[in-house]
């Protein structure tokens, strides 16, 4: 009950912060609703447990990466820790993968409370699951060898039989490649975090990736380039994924994201990881 009362106090403060300069009268009904935390909802379950369980792939620098010793770091990991902090519980990270992500979210009993780290908001995911507000702008782009940067100026330049395109399995990168590159040679490699090095070493020519991931590898490996970084093939946002029926948890996560936007902490995270702030 102590955790629940602390959470109610935080949620009230979060609503007041988000409302900003709006009048107290216009926010009062929202405040009343925000503090009505059900005793049998997902948030109450998490508070009673004392930990919040995050599923994350751990293969997507700089959003979610798992080191050999089992520790996780990244933009999404820091957002997860902020969510846990606002609830007053400890974060715990559990491994998932892009091919099994949907199944892992929907499995009963649940493997984790929600999934985070490089997960693009899509209509298909929203049909069967809940997705939070976006906290990071996203879009498809490429990595290639720096020596080939002038060679790729469009999808047409990439979609040729002699161009070897490498993707990780089961996620939107593979889906994008299969739908848009019908002539290129597509190579599926199991470990996403290994692909940039394989591109640099010549095992393939192009990696389909995201504007959130490409800058990290360009900055850390001078053999690589992202010539279309400022011209992504599509546009989207990254959010937090969870089961339907957890609307109380969705509301809580959205309140954290909105407060992070309002108080400037989300912008600071973008700056820390060298990502474009779009809010």
N, C-alpha and C positions, 0 to 999 in steps of 0.2 A: 504493500500500500504506500510506503514511503516513496518508492520509485515512481509510482503512478501519480502521486501528488506533485512530485518534482517535475514530472513530464507535463502535467497540466499547467503548471506555472510557466515552464519554458514555452509551451505552445501559445499561451496567451501573449507572452512577450513577443513571440515571433509574428503573430498577427498584427500587433501594434507596430512593429518595425516595418512590416510589409505595407501596411496602410500608409505609412509615412505622413505626408501632409494632409491626407484625407481627414474629414471631420470624424470625431469620436462617434457621433450618432450613426454615420454611414457604416462604421465598422462594428458597432456593438452587437448586431445580430450574428455576425461572423464569429465574434469572440465567444458568444454564448455557445454556438455550435461547436467551435474548436475545442472547448473544454469538456464537452460531453463525450468522454472516452469510455467506450463500452468495456465492461469487465470481462467479457468473454471473446473479445476481438483479437486479431493478430498482434496488435501493439501490446495489449495486456499480456499475451502469452510470452512475448519477447521480454517484457519488463519482469515478469515472474521468473523467467529462466535466467536473466541477468546477462545474457549474451545475444548478439544478433549475428546470424549466419549469412555470409555473403558467398555466393558462387561466383567464381571468376576464372578466366582461362589461364592467366599468368604467362601468356606468350606474346603480349602486345605492348611493347615499349612505345611510348612512355606512359601508357594508360594503366596497364596491369602486367606486372612481371614478377615471376617467382624465382628467387635466387636458389642456388643449389642447397643452401642451408634451410630452405623452406620459408624464408621471409618474403613478404610481398611489398612492392613499392610501385608508385605511379600516380598519375592524376586521378584516375578512378578510385584507387585505393585511398587517397586522401579524402575524396568526397565520401567514401564509405565510412571512414573514421569520424568524419564530422557528423554523419547521420547517427552513428553509435554514441558519439559524445552528447548530442542533443537529447538522446533517449536516456543517457546516464548508464549505459551498459557497455560491455566489452565487445569489440568486433572480433569475429572469427572467420577466417577465409578458408573456403573449401574448393578444391579443384573441379572445374568442369571443362568442357571442350566445345569448339564450334560445332562439330557434327552432332553432339549430344545435348547441346544447350537447351533446346525446347523440351526434350524429353526429361532432362534433369530438373527443369523448372516445374514441370507438370507431375512429376513422380509423387506418389503417395506411399508411405509417409514422406513428407518433404525432406529433400537432401539439404536444403538451405532456405532461408526466408525470402531472399531476393538475389538477383544476379546483377553484376556491375562490371564495367571496364570495356569500353569499345563496342557497346551494343547499340546498333543503329535502330532508331524508331521507325517501324514500318507498319503499314496497314495489315499485312499478313500476321505479324506478331500480335497486333492489337485485336485481331479476331478471336484469338484463343487465350491471350494473357493480358495483363495490365502493364502499361508503360508510363513512366513518369514524364514530367516536363523535360525538355532538353536542357543539358548543362554544357554542351560542347558542340560547336558546328562541325560538320563532317562532309566528306565528298570523296569520290573515287579519283585516284590519280595513279601515277606510276613511279617506280624506281628503276633506274637503268645505270649502266656504267657511265661515268663522267665523260669518257672518250666518245660515247655514242649520243650525248645529250642533243646534238643538233639533228640527229637522225629521226627523232620522234617529236612531231609537232601536232599530231592528231591521232584519233583512233584508226584512221585509214592507214597511217604510217605503221601502226602496230599490227594491224590485221592482215598480215602477209604470211604465207607458208614458211618462209625462212626465219621468221621471228618466233623465238621460243619464249612463251609467257608462262611464268611460274606462279601458282596460287596455293594457298592452304585449303584443305578440304572442309566442306560442310558449311561454310559461311557465305556471306554476301559477296566476297571477292571472287570465289569460284562461280557463283551464280552470275555475276556481272560478266565475267570472262566468257562463260558459255553462251550467254545471250548476245554479246556484242562483238565477239571475236570468232567468227565462223571459219576463217581461213588460217589464222595463226596456229602454231603448234602449242597446245596447252599442256603443261606439265603440272601434276598435282604432287606437292611435297607435304608430308605429314606435319612438320614442325614449322609453324609460321616464323618463329624467331630466327630460324636458320636461313631463310630465303634471301635476305639482303646480302649476306656473305656469299651465298652461292651465285647470286647475280654478279657481284664484284669479281668472283673468281672465274666467271665464264660458263658456269653450268647451265645458265639460261640467260636471256637477254633483257627481259622486262619482268618486273613484279607488279601485279595489280595490288594496290594498297589504298590507304586513306590519307587525306591531308593532315590527319592527326598523328599518323605514324611516320610518314616519309621524312619530315624535317629532322627527327631524331637521328635517323641513319645517315642522312647527308652531313649532319654536324659531327658525327662520330666516325665516319669512314669517308675519307676524301676520294676514294675510288668510285663513289656513288653520286648520282645526281637525280633531281626530281624536276625535270624541265617543264612539266605542266602543272606544277604546284599551285600556281595562281589561276589556272583554268581547269578546275575539276570537272569531270565528266557529268557529275550530278551533284545535288546538294541535299543535305539531310542534317539530322541532329542525333546525338548520342544520349541515351537515357538509362534509367534503371528498370529492370524487368522483374515481374513477379506474377504469382497466380491470381486469377480472377477470384473474387470473394474476399480479397484482402484490401478493400477500399480504404479502411482506416489506416493501414500502413502506407498506401499510395498517397493519401492526404498528408501524412506526416512527412514522407520523403519530399513531396512537392513543396511543403512549407520550408524545409531545410534548403532546397535549391533556390527558392525565391528569396529567402533571407540572405543566402550567400551572394546572390546577385545584388541585393539591396545594400549590403554592408561592405561590398568591395572585395570580400575574401575570394570569390570565384575569379574575379579579374586577376588577383594576385597569383592564383594557381596557374592561370593561363600564362602569365608572365614567367613564372618559375620554370615551366616546361616548354617555353618558346612556342606557344600555340596562339592562334588568332582569336581574339575576344570578339564575339559577335552579338553581345547583349547590351 
